[in-house]
Amino acid sequence: MSRITEELKKVGVFYIATTDSNGDPHVRPFGAVAEFEGGIYICTNNTKKCYAEMIGHSKVEISGMAPDGTWLRLTAKAVRDDRDEARAAMLEQNPDLGGMYKVGDGIFEVLRLDEPECIKCSFTAEPEIIK
């Protein structure tokens, strides 16, 4: 598992900033992250505005604070992966999603975070670039 995926799992709830067609920012909480074929994945419902915003403008920023007081800032491009294998991997690694989504349900979408740039910050140490 990549270090970025591990850090996002430690954070638990993380916030994703997207941009709408007017250029206005929007931030929402997410909690599911998975790794598939070496890529970092998030998921959402294709009827939500955040999905349309990520499809319309793929650049996102993610932030979350871990229980130890460190926090992450991650920028990436959210790219839709329409393969059922990617959806199955997300469900396997996040079993709680099974109450909301199923492979083939028509609404469950997974997005790969391409070109991730991640910085781990703290009040007591220099920022650390995570690859």
MOCOR-V113536 format. One record per pair of residues at least 4 apart in sequence whose ideal C-beta (glycine too) atoms are under 8 Angstrom apart, sorted by sequence separation. I is the first residue (numbers start at 1). J is the second residue. D is the distance in Angstrom with one decimal. If there is no record, write none. Layout:
i=I j=J d=D
i=I j=J d=D
This chain:
i=1 j=5 d=5.0
i=2 j=6 d=7.0
i=3 j=7 d=6.3
i=4 j=8 d=6.5
i=5 j=9 d=6.4
i=6 j=10 d=6.6
i=7 j=11 d=6.6
i=19 j=23 d=6.0
i=20 j=24 d=5.0
i=35 j=39 d=6.9
i=44 j=48 d=5.7
i=47 j=51 d=7.4
i=48 j=52 d=7.5
i=49 j=53 d=6.1
i=50 j=54 d=6.3
i=51 j=55 d=6.3
i=52 j=56 d=5.9
i=53 j=57 d=6.3
i=54 j=58 d=6.1
i=65 j=69 d=7.2
i=66 j=70 d=5.0
i=83 j=87 d=7.2
i=84 j=88 d=6.0
i=85 j=89 d=6.5
i=86 j=90 d=6.7
i=87 j=91 d=6.5
i=88 j=92 d=6.1
i=89 j=93 d=6.2
i=90 j=94 d=6.0
i=91 j=95 d=7.1
i=97 j=101 d=5.2
i=98 j=102 d=7.3
i=101 j=105 d=6.0
i=1 j=6 d=5.6
i=19 j=24 d=6.9
i=35 j=40 d=6.1
i=36 j=41 d=5.5
i=46 j=51 d=5.0
i=65 j=70 d=7.3
i=66 j=71 d=6.8
i=81 j=86 d=4.3
i=103 j=108 d=6.9
i=122 j=127 d=8.0
i=8 j=14 d=5.9
i=19 j=25 d=5.8
i=20 j=26 d=6.3
i=34 j=40 d=7.8
i=35 j=41 d=6.9
i=44 j=50 d=5.9
i=45 j=51 d=6.6
i=54 j=60 d=6.3
i=65 j=71 d=4.3
i=66 j=72 d=7.7
i=91 j=97 d=5.6
i=101 j=107 d=7.1
i=102 j=108 d=6.7
i=121 j=127 d=5.0
i=18 j=25 d=7.3
i=19 j=26 d=7.5
i=33 j=40 d=6.7
i=34 j=41 d=4.6
i=44 j=51 d=5.0
i=64 j=71 d=6.5
i=90 j=97 d=6.7
i=91 j=98 d=5.9
i=101 j=108 d=3.8
i=120 j=127 d=6.9
i=121 j=128 d=7.9
i=17 j=25 d=5.5
i=18 j=26 d=5.3
i=33 j=41 d=6.9
i=63 j=71 d=6.5
i=64 j=72 d=5.5
i=100 j=108 d=8.0
i=119 j=127 d=5.0
i=120 j=128 d=4.5
i=17 j=26 d=7.0
i=18 j=27 d=7.8
i=33 j=42 d=6.0
i=34 j=43 d=7.8
i=63 j=72 d=6.4
i=119 j=128 d=6.9
i=17 j=27 d=4.8
i=18 j=28 d=7.6
i=32 j=42 d=6.7
i=44 j=54 d=7.6
i=62 j=72 d=6.9
i=63 j=73 d=5.4
i=91 j=101 d=6.8
i=119 j=129 d=5.9
i=120 j=130 d=5.5
i=16 j=27 d=7.0
i=32 j=43 d=5.5
i=62 j=73 d=7.5
i=63 j=74 d=7.5
i=91 j=102 d=7.7
i=118 j=129 d=7.2
i=119 j=130 d=7.1
i=15 j=27 d=5.1
i=16 j=28 d=5.8
i=30 j=42 d=5.9
i=61 j=73 d=6.8
i=62 j=74 d=4.2
i=91 j=103 d=6.8
i=117 j=129 d=7.9
i=118 j=130 d=4.2
i=15 j=28 d=6.7
i=61 j=74 d=6.9
i=62 j=75 d=7.7
i=118 j=131 d=7.6
i=15 j=29 d=5.6
i=16 j=30 d=5.3
i=30 j=44 d=7.6
i=61 j=75 d=5.0
i=62 j=76 d=7.4
i=87 j=101 d=7.6
i=14 j=29 d=7.4
i=15 j=30 d=7.3
i=60 j=75 d=7.2
i=88 j=103 d=5.5
i=13 j=29 d=5.2
i=14 j=30 d=5.7
i=59 j=75 d=7.0
i=60 j=76 d=6.1
i=87 j=103 d=4.7
i=13 j=30 d=7.4
i=14 j=31 d=7.2
i=59 j=76 d=7.8
i=60 j=77 d=7.5
i=13 j=31 d=5.1
i=59 j=77 d=5.9
i=60 j=78 d=5.0
i=12 j=31 d=6.3
i=14 j=33 d=7.8
i=58 j=77 d=4.3
i=59 j=78 d=8.0
i=84 j=103 d=5.0
i=58 j=78 d=5.2
i=84 j=104 d=6.8
i=90 j=110 d=5.1
i=58 j=79 d=6.2
i=87 j=108 d=5.6
i=28 j=50 d=5.4
i=26 j=49 d=7.3
i=87 j=110 d=5.4
i=9 j=33 d=6.2
i=26 j=50 d=6.9
i=54 j=78 d=4.2
i=86 j=110 d=4.8
i=8 j=33 d=4.5
i=55 j=80 d=6.4
i=16 j=42 d=7.2
i=54 j=80 d=8.0
i=86 j=112 d=7.6
i=26 j=53 d=6.5
i=5 j=33 d=5.9
i=5 j=34 d=7.5
i=20 j=49 d=7.4
i=80 j=109 d=6.3
i=81 j=110 d=5.3
i=5 j=35 d=4.7
i=80 j=110 d=7.6
i=81 j=111 d=6.7
i=80 j=111 d=5.6
i=81 j=112 d=5.1
i=8 j=40 d=7.5
i=18 j=50 d=5.5
i=21 j=53 d=8.0
i=30 j=62 d=7.8
i=79 j=111 d=6.1
i=2 j=35 d=6.1
i=20 j=53 d=5.3
i=78 j=111 d=4.3
i=79 j=112 d=5.0
i=1 j=35 d=5.3
i=16 j=50 d=7.1
i=19 j=53 d=6.3
i=78 j=112 d=7.6
i=79 j=113 d=7.9
i=5 j=40 d=5.3
i=18 j=53 d=3.9
i=21 j=56 d=5.9
i=78 j=113 d=6.2
i=79 j=114 d=5.1
i=2 j=38 d=7.6
i=4 j=40 d=5.7
i=18 j=54 d=5.7
i=20 j=56 d=7.6
i=21 j=57 d=7.8
i=40 j=76 d=7.6
i=42 j=78 d=7.1
i=77 j=113 d=7.3
i=78 j=114 d=7.9
i=20 j=57 d=7.9
i=76 j=113 d=3.8
i=77 j=114 d=4.5
i=2 j=40 d=6.3
i=19 j=57 d=4.8
i=76 j=114 d=6.1
i=77 j=115 d=5.4
i=18 j=57 d=7.1
i=74 j=113 d=7.5
i=76 j=115 d=5.9
i=19 j=59 d=7.3
i=41 j=81 d=7.1
i=76 j=116 d=4.3
i=75 j=116 d=7.4
i=76 j=117 d=7.2
i=18 j=60 d=5.7
i=39 j=81 d=7.9
i=74 j=116 d=5.9
i=75 j=117 d=5.0
i=17 j=60 d=6.3
i=74 j=117 d=7.0
i=16 j=60 d=5.4
i=17 j=61 d=4.5
i=43 j=87 d=7.7
i=74 j=118 d=4.4
i=16 j=61 d=7.4
i=17 j=62 d=7.5
i=36 j=81 d=7.9
i=41 j=86 d=6.4
i=73 j=118 d=7.2
i=74 j=119 d=7.7
i=16 j=62 d=5.2
i=17 j=63 d=7.5
i=72 j=118 d=6.1
i=73 j=119 d=4.9
i=15 j=62 d=6.9
i=43 j=90 d=5.1
i=72 j=119 d=7.1
i=14 j=62 d=5.3
i=15 j=63 d=5.3
i=41 j=89 d=7.2
i=72 j=120 d=5.7
i=73 j=121 d=6.7
i=14 j=63 d=6.6
i=15 j=64 d=6.3
i=36 j=85 d=7.5
i=37 j=86 d=7.9
i=41 j=90 d=5.8
i=71 j=120 d=7.5
i=72 j=121 d=7.5
i=14 j=64 d=3.2
i=36 j=86 d=5.2
i=70 j=120 d=5.7
i=71 j=121 d=5.3
i=13 j=64 d=6.4
i=43 j=94 d=7.8
i=62 j=113 d=8.0
i=70 j=121 d=6.6
i=71 j=122 d=7.6
i=12 j=64 d=7.3
i=70 j=122 d=4.6
i=11 j=64 d=3.5
i=36 j=89 d=4.1
i=60 j=113 d=7.7
i=69 j=122 d=6.4
i=8 j=62 d=7.5
i=11 j=65 d=6.6
i=12 j=66 d=7.9
i=35 j=89 d=7.8
i=36 j=90 d=7.4
i=43 j=97 d=6.9
i=69 j=123 d=6.7
i=11 j=66 d=5.1
i=34 j=89 d=5.6
i=45 j=100 d=7.7
i=8 j=64 d=6.9
i=10 j=66 d=4.9
i=34 j=90 d=4.6
i=45 j=101 d=7.6
i=10 j=67 d=7.7
i=54 j=111 d=6.1
i=14 j=72 d=7.1
i=32 j=90 d=6.7
i=34 j=92 d=7.9
i=35 j=93 d=7.4
i=43 j=101 d=7.2
i=51 j=109 d=5.9
i=72 j=130 d=7.7
i=7 j=66 d=7.5
i=34 j=93 d=4.1
i=11 j=71 d=7.7
i=34 j=94 d=6.3
i=46 j=106 d=7.9
i=47 j=107 d=5.9
i=11 j=72 d=6.1
i=33 j=94 d=7.7
i=46 j=107 d=5.3
i=32 j=94 d=4.3
i=45 j=107 d=4.9
i=46 j=108 d=7.8
i=45 j=108 d=7.1
i=46 j=109 d=4.8
i=8 j=72 d=7.0
i=32 j=96 d=7.8
i=45 j=109 d=7.0
i=7 j=72 d=5.6
i=32 j=97 d=5.7
i=43 j=108 d=6.7
i=44 j=109 d=5.7
i=8 j=74 d=7.6
i=43 j=109 d=6.3
i=43 j=110 d=4.8
i=44 j=111 d=7.3
i=42 j=110 d=7.3
i=43 j=111 d=7.1
i=41 j=110 d=5.1
i=42 j=111 d=5.5
i=4 j=74 d=6.7
i=41 j=111 d=6.6
i=41 j=112 d=5.5
i=42 j=113 d=6.7
i=40 j=112 d=6.9
i=41 j=113 d=7.1
i=39 j=112 d=4.4
i=40 j=113 d=4.4
i=36 j=110 d=8.0
i=39 j=113 d=7.2
i=39 j=114 d=7.6
i=34 j=110 d=7.8
i=36 j=112 d=7.8
i=40 j=116 d=6.2
i=7 j=118 d=7.1
i=4 j=116 d=5.7
i=7 j=120 d=6.4
i=4 j=118 d=4.9
i=7 j=130 d=6.2
i=4 j=130 d=5.6
i=3 j=130 d=5.1
i=4 j=131 d=7.6
i=3 j=131 d=6.7
